[in-house]
Structures are given as structure tokens and as C-alpha cells.
């Protein structure tokens, strides 16, 4: 593995949990028909922990799109 367990946990917390828990807090601030943009950069070459954290965002964003579609 590319990093100590604490470092891997931090990467997952920032990249996955940060996005997951920030979105519900920001939804009440968005106007009707507003868009939400998640940026998911390529993580290959940055180590397994970063690749896993970024990879977790892709299905999360797909699920959120379906879940939030009725808000349009």
C-alpha cells in the first residue's frame, strides 16, 4: 500500500465523505433548477488509496443524479 492507514483514511474522508455530507447542506441554498458539479480527476498514479477514493465518487454521483432528479 502506498500510505499509512491514517493517510488512507484521510483521503477517503476528504474525497468521499466530504462530498457526500456537503451536498445535503448546500441543497437548501440552491435555486430551482440549479446544477451541482462534482469534479473527479484521474487518480491513476497517485496510489491505491487516492484511486479508490476517486473511484468511489463516480457511482455516488450517478446515484445522486437519480435521487435529486425530481428537484428539477
N, C-alpha and C positions, 0 to 999 in steps of 0.2 A: 504494500500500500504506500501511497505517496506522502502521507502525513499522519501525524499522531491522531488518536481518536478525538481529542478535543478539537483539533483543527478541522477534522471532517465534520463534526457536529456543527461547528460554527458555519461552515459553508452551506450545509443543508438548512440550518435555521435562517440564514440571511436570504438565500436564493429561493427556497420553497416556502417556508413559514412566513417570511417577510411579505411576500406577495399575497399569500393566502389570507393572512389576517389583516392586511392593509386594505384590501378591496372592500370588504363589508363596511369598514369605517368611512370609506370615501364615497360609497354609493349615494348616501343622502345628499351629498354636495353636488352631484351631477345633475345637469338639466335633462329634461325629457329628450330622448333620442341621442344622448351623448354616447361617446365611444370610450372604451377602455383599451389601452395598449400595453401589452406586456412585451418587453424586449428579451429575447432568449438568444444570446450569442452562442456561437460554436464554442464548445469546451474541449474538443479533442486536443490532446497535447498538454492539457493543464492538469492532468491527473485524474484518477478514478473518482475521487470524491467530488470534484467540480463537474465532471461529466455526468455523474449520477444526479447531482443536484439540478443541473440544467435540463437533463433528460426528464426529470420529474415534472418540470413546468409544462412541457408540451401536452400531455394528457390532461393536466389540470386546466389549462387554458381552453381546451376543447370542451371539457365538462362545464366550465363556467359559461362558455358561449351558449351552450344549450340551456343551462339553468337561467341565465339572465335574458335570453331572447324575448320572453314575454314583456319585458320592461320597455320595449321599443315604443 
